Amino acid sequence: MATFLYKVGRLAFRRRGLVSLLWLAVLVGVGFAASTAPAPPTDTFSMPGTESQQAFDLLKEKFPAMSVDGATARVVVRAPAGAKLSDPAEKAKVETLVGALAKAPDVASASDPFTTGALSQDGTTAYAVATYKVSALEVSDEAHKGLDKVLADARTTGLVVEAGGDAVKVDGAPGGGAEGIGILVSAFVLVLTFGSMIAAGMPLLTALMGVAIGGAAITALGSTLGLSSTTSTLALMIGLAVGIDYALFIVSRYRSELAEGRERQDAAGRAVGTAGSAVVFAGLTVIVALAGLGVVNIPMLTKMGLAAAGTVAVSVLIAITLVPALLGFAPIKVMPRRDRKRFYGKPLTERQQRKADKRAVRRKPNLGTRWATFVVRRPLAVLLLGVVGLGVVALPAAGLQLGLPGEGTMAPDTTQRKAYDMLSQSFGAGFNGPLMVTVQARDAATAAAGVGKELGKVEGVAAVTPATTNDKGDTAVLTLVPKTGPTEPETEELVANIRGIAGGLGTDEGAEILVTGQTALFIDFSRTLDDAMLPYLGLVVGLAFVLLVLVFRSLLVPLKAALGFLLSVSAALGAVVAVFQWGWLSDVFGIDQPGPIMSTLPIFMIGVVFGLAMDYEVFLVTRMREAYVHGAEPDEAVVTGFRYGGRVVGAAAIIMVSVFSGFVMDVNVFVKMVGFSLAVAVLFDAFVVRMALVPALFALLGRSAWWLPRWLDRLLPNMDVEGEKLSRTSAAPVLPTEQRREHEAHIPS
C-alpha cells in the first residue's frame, strides 16, 4: 500500500499541472451534468415492512381523492373573552376566514367547523382543516405567505387564530450560516497550525472541491436514483469535515519530510505513502459507517448514507492525488516563513552553526511531546481519571427518552405550539395525535361499524368517529382519538394493544385491520430505529475492527479503539440528555422546551462520530506504529507519535468541534441538538479518549499492545501502512545538528 501510494504521490507532484486539470475537468463535468439534469424528486418518507406504511399504501390505492400525501394546515380559532363562536358576529368572522383559506394558493379544500362539528363543547374554540394539492415539501413560499396573510387578517377581527400542520412554515429552518462559521474557524485554526497561508489554504481548497464534486454528482443523479435535495445534507457536512482532515495530515507529513532534509518530490511521495495510507484506511472506516445506515431499512437514511459515503470516497481520492499536485506548485511556501530560509538561503558558517546549536538546545519540546511524556509517566492515574470522568458524564444517558419532533415540543411562542396547546385544552390531549384505523372486508361499512363500537370500549380511547367507506365498499377508515398525547408512553401502549387485538375485532372474520396515522408512524419509526441499533453497531464496529487489525497488525489496538468510541458516545449522549431532556444549562443554549431526544440522533451520531473517531485513531496510532516498527521502545513510540501527530489531530478536532458548534446557534432546537451532540462527542473522543486514554493504555500494555497470534500474522496481508518498505529504499538524509534539533522541537504536526 505505502509503496503504491508513494509512486502516486511522486507522479502527482511531478505531473501537477495534468492532475490539477483532470480534477478541474471532473468538477466542470459533474457541474454541467447537475445543471442540465432534471429537477430532483421531492422528499418522500417511507418505512417498508411496517404496519403504518402498509396502511398508508392501502389508503393511497383505495382513497385516491383523500390526498394522503397532501399537506394540511389546521387553523385553530378561539373567540374573544366572554364570547362564543356560535354568536352570529363571531360565526360570520369564522366563515370569512374559511372562505379566504379555501382560496389561498395551493389549497384544494377547507373544512367548515360548523358543518363538520369541529367545535369545542364550551363553544369557544373551533378548527378548520385546509388540505393542499401538494405534499408538505412542495408547498411554495407563495402558499406560505398566503396562509400567513389569512391568519393575520383574521386576527385583526379580534379572534385568536393560530395554525399547525405540515403546511405551516417552520420558523428558524436551518440555513447556511453554520457552514460559513465553520469554514472561517477552520481557516483560523489552520493558519495557527501551519504558520503559512498557503499551507492553510490547501486543505480548505481541496475540501471545498470534494464537497462541490460530491454535491453536484448527487444533483446530477437525483432524478435517476431518486435522490432528493436533502440527500446531500449529510454528504456536505461529512465531506467538508473529512476533506479538511485528510488534506491536513498529508500536508503536515510533507512538511515533516521536507524539514528532515528530503528532496521535494521524494517528500511528497513519502507523505502520500505514509499519511496517505492512513487516509485511505480512515476513509474506509467512514465509508463503512455511512453505508451501514442501510441496515436501518429506511430508504431516506440509506440514500443519505450512501451519498455521504460516495463524497468521502471523492475526498480520499483528492487527498492522495490533488493535494500532492498542489504541493508541487508551492513546495517551499507551505513551510512557515521563518523556516523557508533553510531552503533558499546560503549554508550556515561554522560559527553560525554553533550559535544555532546552542539556541536549539535551549528550546523546549513541543506540546505534544510534553503531554505524551507526562502521560507515559503516570498512565494509571490518567486512565482512571479519564474513564471515571467520562463515566460520570455518561450517567444521564441511562434515562434517555427517545421521540420525534412534534408541534408539542416546539418553542412556546411559535404558532404551531400555540395551536397545539389550544386544541389540547379544548378537545383533549389525544386530539393532537389521532390514529387512523383501516378496515378491509367484503362489506367494509358493516365491519367498520362493529370495529368502531369495540374500539370505543378499549381503555385509553377517548372517541371513535364514524367510518368513511370508499366507492367500492371494500375499505373503510375510522379516526380514533386517544386520551393521552401523541408522545406519551400510554399512547404507544394503546397502539400496541389495538394491533394485538385487531384480529378479534368486528363480526367479519376476513376483515383486515391496520393502525396508522402520524402518531402510529412515529411509533413505528422509533421502533424501527431501536431494532436496527444493535445490528448497525455490530456491523460498523465489526468491519472497522477487521480494517484496523489489517492496519495495525494487532488485536488489542482495534479493541481499545472500539471501546474508547463507545465510551465517548455514551458520554456525549449523557450530555445531550442532561441539556436537552433535563434542561440543564437550557438558558445558555437557548432551549425553550426540554423534551425527548430525537429518535434518529443516536444512530446518526454513531455513524458520524465513529468515522471521525477512527480518523483520529488511525492518524495518531499509525505514527506510533511507524516508530515502533522502526525500532523505538513502546513509550518512545508513543512520544514520537504525539510529537508528529498530536498538534495536527488536536487542530483537526478543534475544526470539527467548531463546525458542529456553529449549528448550536441555530434557533431550531433539533438542529441545535444535532450540532451539540456531534460537537461534544468529537470533543470527548479526540481530547479525552485519543489524546489521554490511548497513550495511557499503550504505556501500560507496552509491547503486548502490538501482540498478534503468529498464525493470524501469517494469514493477514501486509498493508505496510507505516511505510517500512519505503524506509529500506529511501533513507532520509542526515540533517545538520541545528536543523534536526529545531525540527524536533518545533515540528507543527
N, C-alpha and C positions, 0 to 999 in steps of 0.2 A: 504493500500500500504506500509506504513512505517513499520508496524508490520511484514508483509510478508518478505520484504527485510531485516529487522533486523535478521530474522531467517536464511535467505540465507547467509548474511554476517557472522554470527556466525558459520554456518555449513562450509562455505568455509574456514574460519580461522582455524577451528578445523581439517577439513579434507584437509588440504592444499596440502599434497602430492598427494592425489587422484585427486583433482581438477586440479592441475598442469599437472598431467599425462594425464588426459582426454583432456585438451586443446592441449597438445603436440601431442596426438593421432589424434585430429582433423586436426592439421597443417600438420602432416605427411600424413594423409589420403587424404586431398584435394591436397597436393603437388604431391602425387603419381598419383592421378587422372588427374591432369594437365599435368604431364609428359608423360602419356600414351594416352591422348586424341588426336583425330585427329587435324590437324592444323586448327586454327580458320579461318573463311571465311574472304575474303578481304572486306575492307570498301566499302559500296555502299551507294550512296546518292539518296534518293527518296522523293518526296513530293506528297503523294496521294491526289487526288482531284483537282490538279492544271492543267491548260491547258498545261504548259510546259511538265509536266510528262506524260500527255496523249499523246502528240505528240512524245516524246521520245519512249514510249512504241510502238506507231504505226510504227516508223522508225525501231525499232528492229524486228518487225514482218514482215514488208513489204520489208525492205532493209537489210537482214542479212549480206550481204557482205560489207556493209558500215562501219562495226565495230564502231557502235555508242559509245560503251563504251571504245574503244581503245584509248590509249594515243596518243597525237600528239605533234610534235615539229615543229615549224615554223622557219626555218632558213632564216634570212634576210641578203642579200648580197648587198654591195654598192661598186661601182667602185672607184679606186683611183682618186684623184683630177685631173680634166681635161680629164678624160677618160669616156667611156660608156661601159656598159656590152655587147652591141651588137658588139663591136670591136672583131675581131677574137681571139686575145690573151686573152682578158678578158672572152669571151664566153667559151673558152676551159677550163679556170680555174673553171668557174661555173659548167660546165658539169662534170669535175673531182670531184668536191665537191658533186654533186648529186649522182654520181656513188658510191662514198665512203659512202654516207649517206644511200643508199639503202642496202649496205652490212653490216651496223652496227648491233650489237646484238639486237634482238627482233623487228627489223624494218620489217614491212610487205611490205611497198612500199614507194617510194619517188617520188614526182612530179617534173617534169622538168619545170622551169618557162618559158622557151622559147616555149614550146608546149602548156602550159595552159594559156598563156597570162598574167602571173603574173609579168609583167614588168611595171615600172612606165612610165609616159608619157615622162619624160625627158631622159629615158633610163639609168639612173644612179643606180637605185635600183630595186631589184627583190627579190622574196622569193620562197622557196621550202618547201613543207609540207611533213614531214615524219610521216606516220601512223604506229603505233605499234600494235603488235599482242595481247598485254595485256593492262589492264587498267593502269591508272597513278599510282595507289598504288602498282601495281605488277611489275613496271619497276625495274629491278635489278640494283645493283651497277655496274655490268659489262656493262650494257647498258648505264648507265650514263657516265661511263668512255669512252665508245666507242664514244658517241656523243661529249664529250669534246675533244677527240683526232681529230675527223673530223673537228671541228671548229678551233682547234689550227693549224692543217696542212694547212687549207685554209687561215688562217691569214698570214702564212709565205710567201704566194704568193703575198701579197700586197693588198688583198681585205679586206674590213671592214666587218666582219662577227659577227653577234650576233644571239641569239636564244631565242624564247619564247615558251609558251605552257606548258601543264601539264606534258609532258615527261621530261622537263628540271629540273634538281635538284635545289631545293631552298636552297641557302646558308643560313647558320645560323639557320638551323632547331633546334627546342628545344631539349636539351639533359637532362641529369640527374644531372647537376651541381647545379641547383637551389634547388632541394630537399636536396642535401647534405649540402648546405649552411644553409638551414632552420633547418635541424636537429642539426647542430653544434650550431647555435644560440639558439635553443630550449634548448639544454643541458646546455649552459652557463646560460641562464635565470633561469632554474630550479634549478641549483646549488645555485645561488644567492638567490632564493626564499626560498629554504628549508634549506640551510646550511648543506646539507648532500648529499654525492654522491649516497648513496643507495636510498634515497627518490627521488632524481632527476632522477635516472636511471629507476625507476619503470614505470613512465608514458611513457618514451621513449620505453622501452621494450614491454609493453602491446600494445602501439600504432602500433609499427612495426609488432607485431604478428597479430594484427587485419587487417592491410592492406595486410599482406602476405596471410592470410586466404582468405580475400576478393578477392585479385588479382588471387590467384590460383583457387578459385571457378569459377571466370569469365572465366579463360582459360579452365577449365575442361568442362564448359557448353557452350563454344564458338560455337562448330560445331552444337550442339543440338538446341540452342536458337538463333543462328545467331549473336553471339556477336563477333565483330572483335577485333583486337589487340588494337585499340584506345578506345574501350569502357571503359577500366579500367582507363583511364587518370583522369577523374573527381573523380572516386572512390578512387584512391590512394591519390589525393590531399585532398579531404574532409575527408577521413578515417584517414589520418595522423593528420589532424587538430583536429577533434573532439576526436580522440583517446587519444591524449595528454591532451586535456581539461578535459575529463571525469575522467581519472585516477588522474589528478592533483587535482581535487576537492575532490575526495574520500580520497586520501592520506592526503590532508590538513585537512579534517574533522577528520580523525583518529587521527592525531597529536593533534588536539584541544581537542578531547575527552580524550586522554591519559594524556594530560597536566592538565586536570581538575581532574585527580585522578581516573578515571575509570579503572576497570580491563581490561586487554588487549583484551580478547575475546569480552567482552561487548563493548569496544570502537570500535572494528571492526564492530560489529553488528549495533551499532548506526550510525556509519559513512555511512554504506550502506543503513540503514533505512532512514536517513535524506538526505544526499548528494546524495545517490543512487536514491532516489525518484526523486530528481531534475534532475538527469542524465537521467532517463527513460523518463520523460516528455520533457526534452530538446531534447533528441534523437527523440522523436515522431514528434516534430515540424520540425526538419531537414528532417526526412523521408517524411513528408507531402510535404515540399517544393521541394524535389528532385523528388519524384514520380509524383508530379503535372506537371512536364515537359511533361507528356503525353498529356496534354491539347493542346500543340502546334501542335500535329499531324504530327510531323516529326520523322519517326522511329529512326533515328540516335540519336536524342536528348532524345527520350523516353527510349531507351536502356541504354544510358549513365546515365540518371536519376535513373532508377530502379536499375542498377548495383551499383551506389553510395549509394542509399538508403539501399540496402542489406548490403553493407560494414559498413554503420553507425549502422545498427542493430547488426552486429557482435561486433562492438566497444562497444556498450551498454552492451551486454552480458558479454564481457570480463571485463568491468569496475566493474560490480556488482558481479562477481564470481572470476576471476583470480586475480584482484587487492587485495581483502582481503586475498586470499590464499598466495600471495607473502608477504603481511604484516605479515602473520604468521611465515614466515621464518626469518624475521628481525624485530620483533615487537618494539624493542627499538632503533635499529641503524638507523631508519628513522627519529629519533629526531636529532636536532642539537647537536654537540659534547658537547657543554657546558651544555646542559640540561640532558645528559644521567646519570650524577652522582646522580640525584634525584632518579633514579630508581635502580641504582646499589649500591650507597654509603649508609653509616650509617645515621640515622636521625640526624638532627642538634641539638646541645646543646641549652639550653635556651639563653645563651649569643650569640651564632652564629645566633640564630633566630632573636634576637633583632637587630643585625647589618644588617642582611639581610632585615628586615622590613624597616630600615632607607634607605638602598640603593634602595629598590623598590619604596618608596615614592618619591625619587628624580628623578626617571626615567620618561621620557616623554611618553605619549600615542603614539601608532604607527601612521604612516602617514595616514592610512585610517580613524582612529578616528579623527585626527585633521582636515582632509579635510571635513568629514561629519559634524563636529561641525561648521566649517566655513560656509558651505552651508546652514544649517538649520537656522543659524542666519541671513543670507542675501539671502533668497530664491528668492525673486522677481528680485533682481539685477542679480543673477547668471542665472535665467531663461531667462531674456530678453537678456543678453549678449550672451548666447548660441544660442538662436533661431535666433537672428539678425545675428550673425556671420555665422551660417550655411546657413541662407537665402542668405547672400551676396555671399558666395562661390557657392551656387546653381544657381545664376543668369545666368551664361553662358549656363546652360542646356536648356534654352529657345531657343537657337539657334542650338540645336542638329541636326546634319545631319547624317543619317544612310546610310551605304553602305556595300558592301562586298569586301574583299581584292582582288585586281587585280594587274596585272603587271604594270598598270599605277600609282599605289601608292607605288611601291617598291622603294628602295633606288636608286638614280640616277646612282650609279656605278655598279649595277647588270646587267648581260647580258639581263635578261628579260625586264628591264626598257629601256635599250638602243634599243632593238629590237622594243619595243612598240613605242618609240619616232620616230625611223626611219620610221616605217610604217605610223604613223600619218602624218609625214612631207611629205612623198612621195605619199601616197594613200588617205589621208583624215582621220579626227579624228574618223569617224564611222567605218573605216576598221577594227579596233581592236575589235569591238563588233557587228559582223554581226548577223542578225536574220535568222532563218530557218522557212520557211512557207511551211507547208504540205497541199496538196490539194488531197482530196479523192473523186473520182467521177467515173462514169461508163467509161467515156473517159477522163482519167486524163490529158493526154497530151494537148488536146484541152482546157479543163477547166483551166489548169495551165497557158497556153499561154494568155488567157483572163485575168486571175487574175494578171499575171505579168505586163501586159500593164496598168491596172488600178492602181496597186500599184506604178508604176513609176510616176504617177501623184500626189500621196499623198505628202503633204507638209512634208518636213523633210527627204525624201528618196533620197539618192544620186544615187543609182544604183540598178538594179534588174537583176540577172543573168538568163540565160535560164534555164528552168526546166529540172530536171532529173527524168525519169519515171522508175518504177520498171518493172520486166518482165511481170507481169500480166496486166500491163497498167491501174490499178485502183488507183494508188497513185503516186503523183509527189512531188518533193521538189524544192523550189526556195530559193536562197540565196539573202537576201536584205541587202544592206549596208546603214545605216543611215548617215546623215550629221554630227551628233554630236557623242561624245564619249560615251562609254558604261555606265559611271557613271553619266552622265549629266541628269538633270531633263527632258530636251527635248526628250531624248531617251525613257524615261519611258512614257511620254505623247504619243509618236509615237506608242509604243506597245499597249497602251490602245486604241488609235484611230483605229489602224488596226483591233484589236479584235472587236471593236464596229461596224465597217462597214463590217466585214468579211461575214456576211450573204448576203450582196448585191453585192458582187464581182463576176465577171465571168458570163458566159452565162448558165452554168449548174445549175438549181435550186436545184438539190440534192447534190451539192458539199459541202463537209465539210472542212473548212479551219481552221487550227490551227497555232499558232505562238510559236516557241520555239527557242532553241539556248542558249548558256551560258548567254548572256545578259538578255534574257527573263526569264531564270531560276533564275538568281539572283534577278530580279524584283519580281517574284512570291515568292521567298524565303523571301524577306524583307516584302512583303505584308502579307504573312502568319504569320510572327512573330509579325507584328503590330496588326493584327486582334486577335492574341492569347494573347496579353499583358494584357488587362483588365480582360478577363476571368481567366487567370492564377493568376494574382494578387488577384482577388476576391476569388478564391478557396483557395489559400495558406493562405492569411490573415484571411479568414473566418474560416477555420478549425483550424488554430492556435489560433484564438480568443476563440473558444469553448474550446480548450485544456487549455488555460490559465485561463479561467473562472473556470474550474474544479480545477486547481492547487491552485489558489489564492482566490477563492470564492469572487470575486469582479468583477464589470463591468468596473470600471474606470481604474484599473491596466492594463488589456489587451488592452483597448482602447488607453491608454497612450503608451504602448509598441508598438502598430502598428503605431501610428502617429509618434513616435520617429524614427522608422525604415524608414518610408517614407521620413522623413527629412534628415536622414543621407545618404540614397541612392541618393536623389536629390542633396545633396552637393557633393557626390562622382562623379555623372555624370557631374556636373558643373566643377569640377576639371579636369575630363577627357577631356571635350570639350575644356577647356582653354589650356591644354597642347598639346593634340594630334590633335585637329581640328584647333585651332587658332595659335598654335605654340609657346605659352608662355613657357619659360624655355626649349625650344627644345634642346638647346646645352647641358644643364645639363643632360637631359635624353637620349641624343643621337638620336633624331628624325630627320631624314634627310628630310622627306617629310610629312608635316601636311596634313590631309585629312579627309574624312568622318569617323565616328565612326563605327566599325564593327556592323552589324545588330544584331548579336547574343549576344552582350555584355550586353544590359540592362536586358534581360530576364534571362541570365545566372547569372548576378550579383544579381538580385533579389532572385533567388533560393539559391545561396551560402550564401550571406550576411544575408538573412533573418534567415536562420538556425543558423548561428553563433551569430547573434544579440539576438535571443531568448534564446540561451545558456546563454549569459551574463545576460539577464534579469531574467531568472529563477534562476540562481545561486545566484545572488545578492539579489533579492527581496524575495526569499524563506527564507533567513536568517532573513530578516526584518519581514516577516510574522511570522516566528517562534517566534521571540522575542515579537511581538505584541500579539500573541495568548497566550503566557505565562505571559502576564500582563504588558508589557512595554508600556509606553506612546508613541504616534506616533513619536515624534522627537527622543526619546531614542531608539526606534526600528530602525530608520534609522542609527543612530550612531553605534548601535550594528551590523547591517548588514555590514557596512563598516569596522568595527573593525575585523570581522572574514572573510569577503569575499572580501574586497577591494583590498588587495595586490594580492590575487590569481587571481581575474578577470583581474587586470592590467597585471600580468605576462602572463596570457593566451592570452590577446590581443597583447602584445608585441611579443609573439611567433608567432602568426598568421601574424602580420604585417611583421615580419622578413621573414617568409616563403614566403609570397607573394612578398615581395620586392626583393627576390632573382631572380624572373622572370623579374624584371625591367632591370636587367643587360644583358638579352638576346639580341642578335643582331637582332632577328626577331621582327619587330615593333608590330606585332599583339600579340605575346606572351608578349611583353613589356606592351602593352595596358591592357591586362587581369591582369597581375601582379600589375600594378599601380592602376587600378580601385579597385581591391579587397583590396589592402593594405590601400588605403585612406578611403574606405568605413568602414573597420573594425576600423581604427584609429578614424574616426568621431563617429562611433556608440558606441564604447567602452568608449572612454575618454571624449566625449562631451555629448552624449545622456545618456548613462547609468551611468556615474560617476558624471555628473553635473546636467543635466535636471531632471533625475529621482529623486534624493534626494530633489531637489528644489520643484518639484511638490508634493512629499509626505509631505514636510513641510508646503506647502500652503494648501493642502487638509485636512491634519490632519486625524481624524477618518473617514471622509467621503470617503477617498481613498479606504477603505475596505467595502464600502456600497454594499449591495446585497439585492434585494427585498425579503421579507420573503417567498413569495410563491415560488420563484426560489430557495431559500436556502433549502426549504423542498424537492424540486424536485431533486436537484443535489446530487449525491452520495458523501460521504465524503472520499476523497482520502487520507487525513491525510499526505500530503507531508511534513508538518513541524514536524511530529513526536510527536504530542500531546499525543497520546496514549502511546508512549514509555516513556514519562516523568512521567506518572502515575505508570508505572510498575517498572521502574528502575531509581530512583533518583540518582543524582551524589553525590559522597561522598564529604564531606567538606574538602577543601584544607587548608593547613597551610597558614597563612596570607602572608608570603613571596612568596610562590609559586603562590597563587592566583593573587597577585598584579603583579608579574613578568610575569605571563601568560597574563594578560590583557594588559600589556604594550608592550609586545614583540610578541604577537601572530602573526605568519607569514602569516596567511591566511586571 
